[in-house]
């Protein structure tokens, strides 16, 4: 999914009036929660604390928090996906290079001497280094592919908490 949508996280109508950046308290909360290093649990605690103090126009303010979190999560996620795309391109280039080096290595007889033997050693070292680099990046890609999924799950948990708080009675 290239872009995150409100409908994927928010059930029912969403109060769309206003800009979340216009309310300093909401903007500060969104910017505090948006970084990837913030855990779902930390965000839920911050949302609960904010919801307890948001008595005036509570559903609207909580909807603005959601819109801000959606926008910032989408931006962060798009950056991650772009990085993954670049890593994928680099992997294809490395795979091609490994294949070319393997072909070049196969073209040099293993029992050669002199300059040909030195060329074979050089090719073998370049092949092995490139293959290790490819495998290392492959492991990184597997790990990195989990990051957008984790952002999606975190936003989902926060959206549920915001909706529950918006529909709850305002504390008196």
C-alpha positions as CSV (number, residue, x, y, z in Angstrom):
1,X,0.0,0.0,0.0
2,X,1.8,3.2,-1.2
3,X,-0.1,5.6,1.1
4,X,-1.9,5.2,4.4
5,X,-5.5,6.2,4.4
6,X,-7.9,7.3,7.1
7,X,-10.4,4.5,6.3
8,X,-7.8,1.8,7.1
9,X,-7.5,3.0,10.7
10,X,-10.6,5.1,11.6
11,X,-14.1,3.7,11.8
12,X,-16.9,6.1,11.0
13,X,-16.8,9.7,10.3
14,X,-13.7,11.8,11.0
15,X,-14.0,15.4,11.9
16,X,-11.9,17.0,9.1
17,X,-12.1,20.6,10.0
18,X,-9.0,22.5,11.0
19,X,-5.3,21.8,10.8
20,X,-3.6,19.7,13.5
21,X,-0.5,21.9,13.3
22,X,-2.5,25.0,14.3
23,X,-3.0,23.7,17.8
24,X,0.4,23.9,19.6
25,X,-0.6,21.2,22.1
26,X,-1.7,18.8,19.4
27,X,1.3,19.6,17.2
28,X,3.7,19.0,20.1
29,X,2.0,15.6,20.9
30,X,2.1,14.5,17.3
31,X,5.8,15.4,16.9
32,X,6.6,13.7,20.2
33,X,4.9,10.5,19.2
34,X,5.8,10.3,15.5
35,X,9.5,9.2,15.6
36,X,9.9,5.4,15.0
37,X,11.7,5.0,18.3
38,X,8.5,5.7,20.2
39,X,6.9,2.4,21.2
40,X,3.2,1.7,20.9
41,X,2.9,1.5,24.7
42,X,4.6,4.9,25.2
43,X,2.2,6.4,22.6
44,X,-0.8,4.9,24.2
45,X,0.2,6.4,27.6
46,X,0.7,9.8,26.0
47,X,-2.7,9.6,24.2
48,X,-4.4,8.6,27.4
49,X,-2.8,11.5,29.3
50,X,-3.8,13.9,26.5
51,X,-7.3,12.6,26.3
52,X,-7.8,13.1,30.0
53,X,-7.0,16.8,29.7
54,X,-8.8,17.3,26.4
55,X,-12.2,18.2,27.7
56,X,-13.1,21.1,25.4
57,X,-14.2,19.9,22.0
58,X,-12.6,16.5,22.9
59,X,-13.7,14.4,19.8
60,X,-12.5,17.1,17.4
61,X,-9.1,17.5,19.1
62,X,-8.6,13.7,19.3
63,X,-9.5,13.5,15.6
64,X,-6.8,16.2,14.9
65,X,-4.3,14.1,16.8
66,X,-5.1,11.1,14.7
67,X,-4.9,13.1,11.5
68,X,-1.4,14.4,12.6
69,X,-0.2,10.9,13.5
70,X,-1.6,9.5,10.2
71,X,0.2,12.2,8.2
72,X,3.5,11.9,10.1
73,X,3.4,8.1,10.1
74,X,2.7,8.1,6.3
75,X,5.7,10.4,5.8
76,X,8.0,8.2,7.8
77,X,6.7,5.1,6.2
78,X,7.2,6.6,2.7
79,X,10.8,7.3,3.5
80,X,11.3,3.8,4.7
81,X,9.8,2.3,1.6
82,X,12.0,4.6,-0.6
83,X,15.0,3.3,1.3
84,X,13.9,-0.3,0.8
85,X,13.4,0.4,-2.9
86,X,17.0,1.8,-3.2
87,X,18.3,-1.2,-1.3
88,X,16.5,-3.5,-3.7
89,X,18.1,-1.8,-6.6
90,X,21.5,-2.1,-5.0
91,X,20.8,-5.8,-4.4
92,X,20.1,-6.4,-8.0
93,X,23.3,-4.6,-9.0
94,X,25.3,-6.7,-6.5
95,X,23.6,-9.9,-7.7
96,X,24.6,-9.0,-11.3
97,X,28.2,-8.2,-10.1
98,X,28.5,-11.5,-8.2
99,X,27.3,-13.4,-11.3
100,X,29.8,-11.5,-13.6
101,X,32.7,-12.2,-11.1
102,X,31.7,-15.9,-10.9
103,X,31.8,-16.1,-14.7
104,X,35.2,-14.3,-14.8
105,X,36.5,-16.6,-12.1
106,X,35.3,-19.7,-14.1
107,X,37.1,-18.4,-17.1
108,X,40.4,-18.6,-15.3
109,X,41.7,-22.2,-14.9
110,X,42.2,-23.1,-11.2
111,X,45.7,-24.6,-11.9
112,X,47.2,-21.5,-13.5
113,X,50.5,-20.0,-12.4
114,X,52.0,-16.5,-12.5
115,X,49.9,-13.6,-13.6
116,X,46.9,-15.7,-14.3
117,X,47.0,-17.2,-10.8
118,X,47.2,-13.8,-9.3
119,X,44.2,-12.7,-11.4
120,X,42.3,-15.7,-10.1
121,X,43.1,-14.9,-6.5
122,X,42.0,-11.3,-7.0
123,X,38.8,-12.4,-8.7
124,X,38.1,-14.9,-5.9
125,X,38.6,-12.2,-3.2
126,X,36.4,-9.7,-5.1
127,X,33.7,-12.4,-5.6
128,X,33.7,-13.5,-2.0
129,X,33.6,-9.9,-0.7
130,X,30.8,-9.0,-3.0
131,X,28.8,-12.1,-2.2
132,X,29.2,-11.5,1.6
133,X,28.1,-7.9,1.1
134,X,25.1,-9.1,-0.8
135,X,24.2,-11.6,1.9
136,X,24.6,-8.9,4.6
137,X,22.3,-6.5,2.8
138,X,19.8,-9.3,2.3
139,X,19.6,-9.8,6.0
140,X,19.2,-6.1,6.6
141,X,16.4,-5.9,4.0
142,X,14.5,-8.7,5.8
143,X,14.8,-6.7,9.1
144,X,14.0,-3.3,7.4
145,X,10.9,-4.7,5.7
146,X,9.4,-5.1,9.2
147,X,9.7,-1.4,10.0
148,X,6.7,-0.2,7.8
149,X,4.6,-3.0,9.2
150,X,5.4,-2.0,12.7
151,X,4.5,1.6,11.9
152,X,1.2,0.5,10.6
153,X,0.4,-1.6,13.6
154,X,1.5,1.2,16.0
155,X,-0.8,3.7,14.2
156,X,-3.7,1.2,14.3
157,X,-3.3,0.8,18.1
158,X,-3.1,4.6,18.5
159,X,-6.2,5.2,16.3
160,X,-8.2,2.7,18.3
161,X,-7.2,4.4,21.6
162,X,-8.1,7.9,20.1
163,X,-11.5,6.7,18.9
164,X,-12.3,5.1,22.2
165,X,-11.3,8.3,24.0
166,X,-13.3,10.4,21.6
167,X,-16.4,8.4,22.1
168,X,-16.0,8.2,25.9
169,X,-17.8,10.6,28.1
170,X,-15.8,13.8,28.9
171,X,-14.4,13.5,32.4
172,X,-16.0,15.9,34.7
